[in-house]
């Protein structure tokens, strides 16, 4: 139960960090032509991957910190900040294990699958909204 509480607490921190960093980037780019590109999300995903790459080996392999702390940081904070960090670390492990076919399938499957899922979800929501099944939040 303690791990769940630690993950939840870390998740709250990660979610607030994501919101804050994204908002800061948006504010810095406001009114600029590059505002249309999702720089905030890109920064969040890349920085989350950097943090995962640094912290996972340190906290998992060379650390004496409690497992609850590791879970709070790696699953909670970074998981809420971005899941891209976990995806990238898992892909790195596949590459390090020289399991290139599985790594390639994971990369392609994740990217295509996530894009397809968001497209499908959007289409379903638009269909339901157009038929009056869902309320518009405006």
N, C-alpha and C positions, 0 to 999 in steps of 0.2 A: 504494500500500500504506500510506503514511503517513496518508492520510485515513481509512482504515479503522481504523487503530490509534487515531487521535485520536477518532473517533466512538465506538469501543468504550470508551475511557477516559472520555469524556464521558457515555456511557450508564451506566457504573458509578456515576458521581457522581449522575446524575439519578435512578437507581433507589434509591440510598441516601437521597437527599433526599426522594423520594416516601414511602418507608417511614418515615422519621423524622418528617416533617410529619404524615402520617396517624396515626402512633402518638401523637404529641404531642396532636393534636386529640382523639383518642379518650380519652386519659388525662385531658385537661381536662374532658371532658363525661361521664366515667364516672359512672353512677348518676343522671344527670339525664334528665328525660323527652325532651329533644331528642337524646339519644344515638342513637335509632333512625334519625334522618335522617343521610344520608351527608355530614355537614359536612366531614369531612377531604378526601374526594374533590372536593367542590365547591370548597373552598379551593384545593386543588392545581390543579384545572382552571382556575379563575379567575386564580389567581396565575401559572400557566404562560402563560395568554393575555396577561396584562399584561406579563410578561417578553418574550414573543415580539413583542408590539406595540412594545415599547421597543427591544429588541436587534436584531431583524431589519433594520429600516431603518438603524440605526446601523452594524451590522456588515456589511451587504450594500452599502449605498450610500454611506456617508460614512466609511469606515474604511480604514485602511491595514494592518489586521491580515492575517496570512496566511490563505489559504483553509482550511487545516487547522484553525485556531483557530475560524473561523466555523462550520465543520462540527461541530467538537467541541461547541460551545455550542448551536447551533440544532438540529442533528439529534441529537447525542448526549445532552447534558444535558436539554434541553427535550423531546426525543423520548421519553426514558425517564421523565422526570418526568410528562409528559402529552402525548398526541398531540392533545389538544383544542386546544392552542396552535397547532399547525400547521394544523389544520382551520379554526380561526377566522381565522388570518392569510390563508389561501387564500380564504376567503369574503370577507374585507375587500378583497382584491385584485379579486375579481370585482365587488363593489359599486363600488369605485373606478373600474373599467373600464366601469361602467354596464351590466354584463352581468347584469341583475337576474334574468332567467329562469334562467340557469345557476346563479346564487348561490342562488336559492330551491330549485331542484332539488337542489343539493348539500347544503343544510341539511336538507331533508326526507329526501332519500335517505340521508344519513349517519345521521340520528337513527333513522329507521324501519329502515334496513338493519342498523344495529348492534344495535338492540333485537331485531329478528327473528333475527339471527344468534346472539345470546346465548340467546334463548329456544329456538331450534332445537338449539343445542349442549347446553343443559341437558336438553332432552327426550331427545336421543340418549343422553347419559350416564346419565340415570335409567333408560332402557330397558335399556341394556347392564348397568347395575348390578343391576337387578331380575332379570335372567336369569343373573346370575353371571358375565358375561363380563369384568367389571372388578373389581379388588379394591377394597374400601372402605379408605380410609386413616383410621383412627380412633385 
